[in-house]
């Protein structure tokens, strides 16, 4: 069973009838539109989407840092004032 992570859930057929009303009624809450009882797409505010992208970038950076921590023997010492 697919998890639905949204405050507002609506079928594709209902969404197609009046998408503007659905988005207006949802206010700033996430909306999931279902097709055949499965999530077809999510609608989120741009600020939330940007926050999600930033979190993903932070997680990617964290993985990179962790992988490079094992390569500390290859690191070069640098004088911060020389940069």
N, C-alpha and C positions, 0 to 999 in steps of 0.2 A: 504494500500500500504506500502510495506517495504522500509525503508530508506536505501540508499546505501551511506556509509561513506568511500569512497575511491576515489583516483584520477584517477585510471585506472580500467575500467570495461570491462570484456570480458566473452564471453559465454564459457561453459565447453567444447563444441566441438572445438572451436577455440583454447582454452588453451591446449587441448590434442594434437593438431597438432604439437605444438612446445613450450612447457612450458619454456624452457631455453631462447628462444627469447623474450617471453612475459616478463619474469623477468628482462632480460638485458635491454629491452626497457623502462621498468618502472623505472629503476635505483633504487633509494631508496624510491620511492613513494609507498603507499599502493595499493594493487591490490585486487579487488573482482572478484571472478569467479562465474558466474551465472549458475544455473541449473533450467530450466523451468521458467526463468525470476525472480528467487529468489536467494538470496545470498547463495551459497553452502559453500564457505569458503573465508577467507581473508588471504592474504599473507602480512606480515609486516616484517621489518628488526628486528633483535634480540634486538637492542637497544630500539626501539619503544615498542616492546613487554615487555621488562623489565621495561620500564617507566610506561606502563599501569599497570603492576602487582604492582609496587611500589605505584602508585596512589590508586589502590584498597585497598592495605594494609593500607595506610594512612587514607583513608575514614573509614575503619573498626575500626582503632584505635580511630579516632575522635568520632565515634558512641559509642565506649566503654567508652571513657572519659565522654561524655555527660550523658550516663546512670549512671555512677558512681558519677557524680556531685550531683545527688539527694540523694546519700547515705553519704553525708559529715558528718552526725551526728554519723556515725559508724566509722569514721576515727580515727586513733591513731596518737598522736603527737610523732615524732621521732626526736632525735638529730642527725643531719647530720654527726657530727664528730664521732658518735658511730657506724656508718655503716661501 
